[in-house]
Amino acid sequence: EYNDSVPVGELLDLWKEFPGSESVATDLANEVTETVDADLRHKMLLALRDTPGASEKRRTFASKILSGEVKPLSVRVGQPLQLQFKAVDGRDVDVQKLRGKVVLIDFWATWCGPCIEEMPQIKKLYEENYDKGFEIVGISFDQQKPKLEGYLKKEGITWPQYFDGKASGNGIGKDFAIRILPTVALVDKAGLLRFVNAQHDFADRVKQLLAQ
């Protein structure tokens, strides 16, 4: 896939060469939410908004981020992460009240193959580091509550889960412009968002933050 093999700069070049290609536009939009470099992200957003051939959906997406109406996680790195909700089991969750702990936020779904594949690693990390001040918060993009609850029970997953049944319209997902599952974010002991899309090395990142 483009997301795994084509650098952001090359996606921009592809978009300029083939501005009518919806597949390139889609990949470019996905990369926007992962790109921490502010200057590069701004150029990508302008390309999506202004290049002839961009769909109205892409233009609107870019315009909302450029105006500040939507702030992807990549824009929030280094800032306090504000995230509050009532979990599917009734618990009240407020990430800022977990200061003093390292928090992994897992954007996932039971229908997402890669999400399920990485779950054993996340569970192991939780079991090994919970007593050291580590917490996990799940943001589920599932549509069926019984399916989610059944999976949580079967796998013995005890950390809180956000659920609104809206899949791609997930409320928190829209606020943070989440476009790829799984997405893993890490919040440090001070409540600051430190890493986005850390799913490839989240174990090392967690240990790094716990040691600080």
Secondary structure as GFF3:
##gff-version 3
##sequence-region A 1 212
A	DSSP	alpha_helix	2	5	.	.	.	ID=ss1
A	DSSP	alpha_helix	8	17	.	.	.	ID=ss2
A	DSSP	alpha_helix	22	32	.	.	.	ID=ss3
A	DSSP	alpha_helix	38	50	.	.	.	ID=ss4
A	DSSP	alpha_helix	56	67	.	.	.	ID=ss5
A	DSSP	alpha_helix	73	76	.	.	.	ID=ss6
A	DSSP	beta_strand	84	86	.	.	.	ID=ss7
A	DSSP	beta_strand	92	94	.	.	.	ID=ss8
A	DSSP	three_ten_helix	95	98	.	.	.	ID=ss9
A	DSSP	beta_strand	102	108	.	.	.	ID=ss10
A	DSSP	alpha_helix	113	129	.	.	.	ID=ss11
A	DSSP	three_ten_helix	130	132	.	.	.	ID=ss12
A	DSSP	beta_strand	134	140	.	.	.	ID=ss13
A	DSSP	alpha_helix	145	155	.	.	.	ID=ss14
A	DSSP	beta_strand	161	162	.	.	.	ID=ss15
A	DSSP	three_ten_helix	167	169	.	.	.	ID=ss16
A	DSSP	alpha_helix	171	175	.	.	.	ID=ss17
A	DSSP	beta_strand	183	187	.	.	.	ID=ss18
A	DSSP	beta_strand	193	196	.	.	.	ID=ss19
A	DSSP	alpha_helix	202	210	.	.	.	ID=ss20
###
